[in-house]
Amino acid sequence: MPKVFFPKIANQSEESARAPSIVAQKIREAILDEVLLPGKHLKEIELAEKFEVSRSPVREALLALEKEGTVVISPFKGAIVKPLSVEEVLDIGELRLTLIPLALKPAHRHLSPIEFDHAYDLAKRMTRTHSAKEHFECHSEFWDGIFSKAQRPILRGVFRQLNDRMARYEPLYLRVFPTPESRPRQPEALIELYRKGKITEAFRAFRKTYLEVIDQLTEHL
């Protein structure tokens, strides 16, 4: 197994308020890099030593990740990276497909041509990348750009939490679709139709391919 490496948190006295969120982010990145695998135990003492922080921000980070759905904490076993499951993929997939059309119509009138171009560039980067971390970051930025323009902050927050929860599945996604040629291009198809004002058609095309992706992922779990 690759050696776990966590960059140190600099200027700890100044960053103490942000330490839990920084620790949570680094844990998520280690999961994306498959340094921390599903089922891996997350020991507070070891994480505190790696980050050179006290156990308090580590504990706060783990609690936040548990609330998000990335970590499971039990009284006797402590914290582990939450295992992958078919049920979770299906539930999150269904929730995403419920939330997306609620944002597409109100967001469309607020998106500029430059923002459509940026979304399309993010979609192409998702197709090309071989990095789970980059795929996750582009995917999150792609949807956050749309949901932010819908001007529905609660909807945006719920969708963002679902995205963060799915970070554990990014390495699996790249194994199932390892090359640009094999990778589904539903975000690109969405933007191509969406920017033309064909909102219903854009979502219909996205939904069809997205459900196929869900089927492929569940088959490999």
Salt bridges, closest charged atoms under 4 A:
GLU15 OE1 - ARG18 NH1 2.45
GLU29 OE1 - LYS26 NZ 3.62
GLU29 OE2 - LYS133 NZ 3.78
GLU34 OE2 - ARG175 NH1 2.68
GLU44 OE1 - ARG55 NH2 3.27
GLU44 OE1 - ARG59 NH2 3.10
GLU52 OE2 - LYS8 NZ 3.45
GLU68 OE1 - ARG28 NH2 2.51
GLU88 OE2 - LYS82 NZ 3.80
GLU88 OE2 - ARG165 NE 2.59
GLU88 OE1 - ARG168 NH2 2.60
GLU115 OE2 - LYS149 NZ 2.95
ASP117 OD1 - ARG195 NH2 2.68
GLU134 OE2 - ARG125 NH2 3.41
GLU141 OE2 - HIS118 NE2 2.69
ASP144 OD2 - ARG156 NH2 2.84
ASP144 OD1 - ARG160 NH2 2.91
GLU170 OE1 - HIS135 ND1 2.71
GLU212 OE2 - LYS208 NZ 3.04
